[in-house]
Amino acid sequence: MLPSRLFFDDSFFKGEETVKCDVFEKDGKIFVEMEAPGYTKDDISLSIDKGELSVTFEKENEKEENKKYLHRERKSYSKVTRTFYLGDVSEDKIDASFKNGVLVVSAPKKKEIETKKTISIKDHE
């Protein structure tokens, strides 16, 4: 028998698809925009390690219903982690903001340093 929506709370069926995102580059920065309806700033944690950005959304919900013949308490827990490889960015200059259910992370790309050098050959005397 397959699970029924009547038996399970809606949060049971929520998953990674609830956090939609766009990643794009503009003006020398890499942007990650994520839609996170129902989450607050305190539900979100960010970390970066070697150009890899991890974004975790974690939420615990409690809902209590009191009716004449029924007392019910429902708890749900959700955790979604998304990881993005941003490449060579200035990790100490990453900025993040959260407004109206949208998380925006901006990471400035490191300026390319000339790594190739020409070596002149001298005559051996």
Secondary structure, DSSP 8 states (H G I E B T S, - for coil): ----TTTS-GGGG--GGGSEEEEEEETTEEEEEEE-TT--GGGEEEEEETTEEEEEEEEEEEEEEE-SS-EEEEEEEEEEEEEEE--SB-GGG-EEEEETTEEEEEEEB----------------
